[in-house]
Amino acid sequence: MEVNKTIKKKTLYGYQEEDLNKIFTQLGKLPEGTNILYQLPTGGGKTVVFSEITRRFIQQTGKKVMVLTHRIELSKQTSKMLKGFGVANKVINSEVKELYDQDDYMCFVAMVETLNNRLQEEKVKINNIGLVIIDEAHYNSFRKLFKYFEKSTILGVTATPLSSNIKLPMKDNYKHLIIGESIQSLIDKNFLAKANLYNYDVSLKTLKLGINGDYTVKSSDEFYSAHSMLGKLLTAYEEIAKGTKTLIFNNGINTSLYVYETFKKAGYNVKHLDNKNTGTERKEILEWFAETPDAILTSVSILTTGFDEPTVESIILNRATRSLTLYFQMIGRGSRVLPNKSEFNVIDMGNNIARFGPWDAPVDWQEIFLFPDFYLENIKNDEEIERDFVYEMPDDLRAKFSKSDNITFDVKEEYKMVFAQGKKSKLVLEKSIEQHAQICVENSEDVFDARILAKELKDEIQYRVKQYSYCIMNNTKNYKEWLEEDYERKLRSSISKMFAAKM
């Protein structure tokens, strides 16, 4: 009787039931030994769906099910969920050397590496496996096990049906993709929290791409550990997420430690976590994070899978990535709904929203699955993203120019006009300098005040020079640096001339 009570507690939502029926329809249509893939967003309840699939499959076919995961935490969570559905299962972990009791179970949960080792040693041979379920199927570590299950049907489950290795597309291993509910639909039905997205434009020119197609840890560490970026991060937190439970993702342990020191020095409740922490330390830190309302946890990408803390209110992407999977995984950590939580913040410090689009925007997963090369080749590069940046003067700086009605100057529009009139392009910068000099003079008592104000325009000068260099198609670092220095020198001179004319 106790088992039945447990089963009753675990009921599927309408969309999960629909997906389940789609999956069983495909399993019925396709010949045994066909591999299919199921996509459902992070937070949509993939484990719930495949636990019920396991239960029904065993009941309907009398064959066994093997569930494969790539992390120890996921194995434990999956085993617990299966038990909740009334499916007795055995976890094959590093302590299990041989399977004397395999006839006692219809379901096994195993980590990839452990199972691979046991199968290679020929110490474990599991009979009558009809279905293999692969959690987080976009990882390529699972492929080495396919040869042992050629007669079984394989069901891969993932939030992002895009292989972590560009050279090994998922369509090579899976014949059919079943697409679940979209993120927006899950938000509309109150199954996922709504993300309030904030992005801070950053220039990523110094980041380098590694052979895996993503930014290297070394170049990320150098960029995000810089004093200016740490300052930008702290400001972003204080403007948007202050006092909320916040998870910060970094691409490098050094960066995370610098972030920890920066927030600690500013008096915030912060801890750092990386894969060098012991199991006990990790457990203590995560318990502290769960229990502390204003906790800030800075980490490297170890909390993207197998970690579930529904009370997270703010996610900070203090890194850039070119991995669509990682982008969805990081933001997904904040998307759990609670009775008192229907929204969460996402602060992007790596132009990721500009690269991939908003987290809740529609995605054509079928096209990505069938034509991954085309999708990957068309991800926006950093130069394209930066061309679309629009500089906005911060409010505190704008207040210093309160006597000026108009403080904007559109370099691109000005260039079009100058070009149409057949005049020299450098006239654009001359007009820009004149406009900057004008607003400095209008808001200052004397030439010295005006020059101090001009120094505060450094970010905007950099932005205008960059826009100009795109227009004339000369975007080299040295040329832009020379232009900025020349601009600042001419601005000082122009301010002096305007004050002289006043006198």
C-alpha positions, 0 to 999 in steps of 0.5 A: 500500500505504501508504494501506491501512495508514493505513486499517487503523489507523482502525477504528470502535468498535462504537457508532460503527459502529451510528450509522453504519449508522443514518445510512446507513439514513436517507440511503437512506430519505429523498429527496435534499436532505433534512437530517438531524442526528446527536447524539454527546457531546463526546469520542464521536468525531464526526470519526471517524464523519463521516470514515468516512461521507465515505469510504463515501458517495464509494465508494457514490455517486461524488458529492463531499462538502463538510465545513464547520467554523466554526474554522480549527483544526477545519478542519485537524483534520478534514482530517488525520482524513479523510486517516487514513481514506484520503480525499484532501481539499482545504482551502478556506481564505483562501489559496484564491481559485479552485478550478482543481483541483477535479476532483482531489478528491472531498472538500473541507473549508471554513470557513463564512465563506471558502466563503460569500465565494468562492461570493458572488464566484462564484469557486468553484463545486463540482460534484457535491456529494452530501453536506454535513457540518456540524460543530458544527451548532448554530452558526447561521453555517452557515444562509447556505450552505444555499441553495447546496446545495439539491440535496445532502443535509445532515448536521449533527453536534453534541453538543447539538442546540439552536440557539445562537439561540432564534429559529432552532430547529434543527428548521426546518432538519433533518427528522430527529435521530439520537441516538448513545450517551449520556455515561453509556454512554460512561463505562460502556464506558470511552470517557469519563472519569467526572466528580467534580462539586463545586459551590460555591453562589454568589448570582448576583443581580447578573448580568444577561442579555444579548439572546442569553439568556446572562449579560453579560460586563460583569456577569460580570466585575464579579461574578467579579473581586470579591475574595471570589469570587477567594478562593472560587475559590482555596480551591476549587482548593486543596480539590479540584484542587491539583497537577492539570492544571487548565483554568479557564473565565471569562466575560470577559478581565478576570476571567481576568487577575485569576484569573491574578494570584491564582494567580500570587501564591499561587505556582502554575504558571499562564498566561492565554490569550484571543483577543487572543493571537497564533497563536504565543503560543497555540501556545506556551501550549498546548504548555506546558500539555500538557507541564506536569503541574501547569499551570493555564490560565485562559481565556475560552471560546476553548477550548470547541471545536477544543481537545483536551488529554486530560491535563486532570484538573480543569475549573473553571467560574468562570462561570455560563451559561444555554447548555446547549451551552457547559455540555457543551463546557466539561466535555467538555474534561476527559472524555478517557480515558487509560491512567492517567486514568479520572476528572476533577474538575469544580468549578462556581462558577456554579450550572451543575450545579443549572441543567442537572443533572449532566453525565452525567445522561440528556437527552431530546435528541429532546424538546429538538430538537422543543420547544426553546422549552419546554426553554429556558423551563423552565431553572431561574432563579437565584432558584429555584436559590438557594432550594434552597441548603443552608448547611453550616458549614465544618469550620474554623468548626465546630471553634470551636463544638465544645462545642455538640452541635447547631448547626443551625436549620431556618428553613423548618420553624420557619416552618411550625410558627409559621404553623400555630400562628397566631403572628407570623412574626418569632418565627422570627428571634427563635428563630434569634437565640437559638440562635445566641447560645446556641452563641456563649456555650457556646463562649466564655470571656467576652462579648468572645470570644462577640461575636467568634464571632458575627461569624464567623456572617455567612454563616449569618446571611445564609443564614437571613435569605434563607430567612426572606424567601422564606417571607414572600415579601418578597425585596427587597435592601434589606429583607434587608440591613435584616434582617441588620443588625437580626439582628446587633444583636439577636444581640450584645444577646442574647449580653450578656443571656445572660452577664449571666444567668450572672453 
